[in-house]
Amino acid sequence: MILLARLQKPYRIVLLALLLILPAALVQAVAIMPVDQVRPGMQGVGKTVVAGTQIEEFGVEVLGVMKDKGPSGDLILVRTYGDVIERTGGIAQGMSGSPVYIDGKLVGAIAYGWSLTDHRIGMVTPIADMLKLWEMPDKANSWASPPLLADARPVATPVMAAGFGERALAMLAEKLKPFNLVPYAVGSADPGASQDRLEPGSAVGIELVRGDVSLGAIGTVTYVEGDKVLAFGHPFLKKGNTNFFLTDAYVFTTVKGVENSFKVGVTGSLLGTINQDRGAGVAGITGRYPSVIPVRIIVKDSSAGKTTDAAVQIVQDEQLAPILTATTVFNFIEKTMDRVGPGSARVTFEVSGRNLPDETLRRENMFYSPVNIGEAAVGELYEALALVADNKFTPVELMDVKVNVDVTAERRTATIMEARANVATAKPGDKIDITVKLKPYREEPITRVVSFVIPKDQPAGPLTLEVRGGGTVPLMYGLLKDQGLEGELARVEKNKHRTFADVVRDVVERDRNNDIVVEILDVDLSQLGSGLAGSQTNRLKLGHDPQPAGDKTNQPSRARGPLGDFLKKSEENRTKYHITTDYIIDSDAQVMIEVVKDEGK
């Protein structure tokens, strides 16, 4: 201020204005104690929320500094104490990120502990390592970190699931196991429980799904500087640059446990974005919101006469988005049916995305399950989303997902009893009709007709047509598997997928479970063995040429003869026709046609 007094009046006014508009980050900065100044025996305080939104303090005593034991450097070993610790049974899951102060200076965040030991003992991530998160570039990879002490692990961050049923929660637990996340079922918080602002010690949430259901982790804020937030003191998923929801959080209570204590709470109002998830903790920005995947879900149960219309937002993450979307859809199917068990479902989904061929992937199919129709109904949706998200061609930003499910307790299946052609002989280019006799489950037999055009380049001689349900594995594929030639089949399939558009087209146009498919069976069954054409119960033993002398391998390098011809033709577009029915079709049959030369040509 002495310098200010010496300046002329116009300059004093300008300088005062500059001081008034300085970033809040500079004004709110707190004193920091570097880790090299931390000594055993020092006493301090930590801050956290154990119920509701009220911040409480607990005692902290330094036991020592462990060099290079954390993912980002040193860790400070501490013992916690006081009324809060007695009530929580020690350091609880969800206390990760709790700021620790010594002599009023910020030291770091409670971050690590041991299971089945004294839960009052924990480890603190130094604040200097956490501050580096704000310096991280927007596009950088997370590298593997050095191992922690034996048996030491991050204080687990509870993943709270609001609005998920029991079976959906079990599916979440299974799918999220590779990410070391275990979901807990919770209710919704009081709408009036939102916090005005985040501050050190506040409960904070990282949300992955929000809307008509919620899935998120709860931790504690370590430090706030303007619109920048540091929390957790250890990684959440260690995904580096992220695009997660930053929320406030409400803690119902903290439960004591033998293995670990943990907070029971729920994520709350959206405040911003978590943009860094690294070894020293997580960092976020308030007032800046992440890009999301809007998902609209409509489920109709015609048996129960009930319809559910739901909307959620899913984080933009290539690994998590397919899992979270499919599980959320499964949850609403189960809730709409209000039962567990068999049934049939017609599923239509539409996925839109930037860099997606034609910008949209649309698919419709029918499914039946004798055990769990909800799980069967979401399988293809998950597969399509995973294929798009994890494709090797180009990054795709999913923009929108729409899912419609029409489910019923009825068994909508039908078995192919027989198939016959309207002619015994045909010329190349002729259209023939294949009449297929179906036996729907517990209904009278019905017939459907599939028209098939003989390829113009089809040579004269016997032609075998395979008639099957769209979800039935083609006969020759099964024969290849019997002969241990999956590798050859995989090579053929791989060669087909030359572009991203090809991959997407295969998903969109592949046979549906409720299709009756008629296609050429490229191998003459009479050359391969007796009895197959007239019986579906007999198994062929397909031979291949003997291995050359001196070849000591047990596997044929390439299939030869009729089987080799099949593989060769499989690499080309094979002639195939289909019709769509209202039944999931199972079983297959064969039709023999004699192709004769056109004498006029």
GILIN-V342572 format. One line per field, one symbol per residue. phi: phi as a letter, one per 20 degrees, with the letter a starting at -180 (. if undefined). Layout:
# GILIN-V342572
phi: ???
This chain:
# GILIN-V342572
phi: .ffffeffgfffffffffffdggggffegdfcdfffeecgnfdbcdcaddamcfecdceccfdrddflddfcqfcdecddbofffffemofdgoegogfddclmdfercgbcadelcfffebcdegffffffffefffcbeedgdfffggmebgfgefdeddnefffffffggffegfeldcfdfceeefgeefefbebgnffccdddcbpfcbbaddbcfebccmedcdbmmbfeclemfcbefecebcdfaddfbffbebedbbfcffdrcedcccgeqccbcencdffcdfcdccccdffemccdccbccdfebfeegffffffffgffffffflacqfrcbddcccddafmegmmbdcbcbdcccecbfffffefffffffffffdfeebfdefdacccccddbffeecbdfeabbeececbdgnfecddededdfflcffcccddecdfgfefffpfcddedbffeefggffffffgemdfffffffffffeecfffffffffdfgefdeddcbfefdfffedrenfgebeefdedfebggfggneefedffbfcmgfffffffffdfefbcbcdcecfecmbbccdceedfefec
